[in-house]
Amino acid sequence: MQPTIGLEIHTQLATKTKMFCGCVNVIDGAEPNVYVCPVCLGMPGSLPVVNERAVEMAIMAGLALESDIAEFSKFDRKNYFYPDLPKGYQISQFDKPICVGGKLKIQTSEGEKTIRLRRIHLEEDAAKATHPKDSDYSLIDFNRAGTPLIESVTEPDMHSAEEARIFAQEFRRILRYLHVSNADMEKGQLRVDVNVSVQSDDGRTTPVAEVKNVNSFRSIERAVKSEIERHTAALEAGEEGKMKRETRGWIEAEGKTVSQRSKEEANDYRYFPEPDLPPLEPSKKLVATLKGSLPELPAAMFARFVEEYGLDQQTVLQLVADQAMAHYFEQVATELSAWFKVEGAKVSKKDLKNIYKDAANWLLGELTKHLKKGETKIEDVRITPENFAEFLKMLLRSELNSSAAQTVLARMFLGGEDPSDVARDENLLQMSDEGDLEAVVDKVISDNPEPVADVKAGKTKALQALIGMVMKETKGKANPGIVQKLLKKRLS
């Protein structure tokens, strides 16, 4: 059995105003029907005006996904009647989209794969309908009506649920890097329609089923698996002829899809050119300017981090998953590199890469724990990259042990304080001076003849016991490596 999967991804653009009017773009938590005007309410006689920034954002998305930018593009009316569509039609693009073609490489468990795009086009969003429980009516909030969208349509190049999920994740990551959309699926800023069919080994094929508005990556994968199972069962029973091309909904709680209606064809929407809007003819200069403004994209950053910082691929994947996190790490790495140059420290390239690895581990480990607990984004963290680098230097200089470091980092997170100040205030600076530790080591040796005899007899566990005693005497501040060195020297 060979599944075939294509995605249609609807993404709200992060413009200040709506697609065809001056109303404020959707504001989360706003009172219903506040940000509306005659244009987005579809009042007779109102005329739309194209949002220039939305067009630029669509072009940027196309450039990042290697699409061809159309020299001539136009808007069309997509006619259908539904309560959340006040005009009775949606302004969209049909045969002349702003971006044509494109591709995106993804990394799956089977290796690298290229997924082609068919098109990216501009359109406006509909209003938001809610259906109160146990009622016989619906409520419409027109704040969302007219929000700028891009709809990105892939070719049917995916053949597993994993590929569909990974493509959607990588696609969202690129849009976030471009800052053209927040792409928050929980808020409906990115919604995915999944198209699935399955072909049997003898060439029989099920009709395409479209699962509408899947709103999480987990649900994308589950919905695709569910549809593959449903289509496969029909083929095995020889009942593919009874299936119909249809639109289905995903029921998260039940883990299955349900039929909603027969699938519309293009002619059902009676597309025709939007008479109130001129065509779009982006100049080569504009396209070149926008291309030059593109940031480093996730794939390029991934390859560079692996090469430049010597990090393993899984660590880099975690870093580049969030552009702000990747930039924060790079600022920390730059501070550490500069420190070694200024201090004149002799550090090999291998040692420096180990230091970068430690920086990434502390960033993705302990600091990320604090970020999640405090529901804080990395771009809002109070710890500056300079202070985080200074914190790591203290670890490298053995001024903090692991336990003390966690205490220092916790206080830095809360107040953004300098790590040196915190360590002094909390009396956490590690004792690494041999002269200061010799007296403590001699006292422990004198007070504990039995484990001392065991060490001399070759029992390694006894040495660890003595190290623990020194740590207790110094309230955990002694450098364990120095303590071990002094004990071995004294007892040799």
Secondary structure, 3 states (H helix, E strand, C coil): CEEEEEEEEEEECCCCECCCCCCECCCCCCCCCCCCCCCCCCCCCCCCCCCHHHHHHHHHHHHHCCCEECCCECCEEEECCCCCCCCCEEEECCCCCCEECCEEEEEECCEEEEEEEEEEEEEECCCEEECCCCCCCCEEECCCCCCEEEEEEECCCECCHHHHHHHHHHHHHHHHHHCCCCCCHHHCCEEEEEEEEEECCCCCECCCEEEEEECCHHHHHHHHHHHHHHHHHHHHCCCHHHCCCEEEEEECCCCEEEEEEECCCHHHHCCEECCCCCCECCCHHHHHHHHHCCCCCHHHHHHHHHHHHCCCHHHHHHHHCCHHHHHHHHHHHHHHHHHHHHHCCCCCHHHHHHHHHHHHHHHHHHHHHHHHHCCCCHHHCCCCHHHHHHHHHHHHCCCCCHHHHHHHHHHHHHHCCCHHHHHHHCCCCCECCHHHHHHHHHHHHHHCHHHHHHHHCCCHHHHHHHHHHHHHHCCCCECHHHHHHHHHHHHC
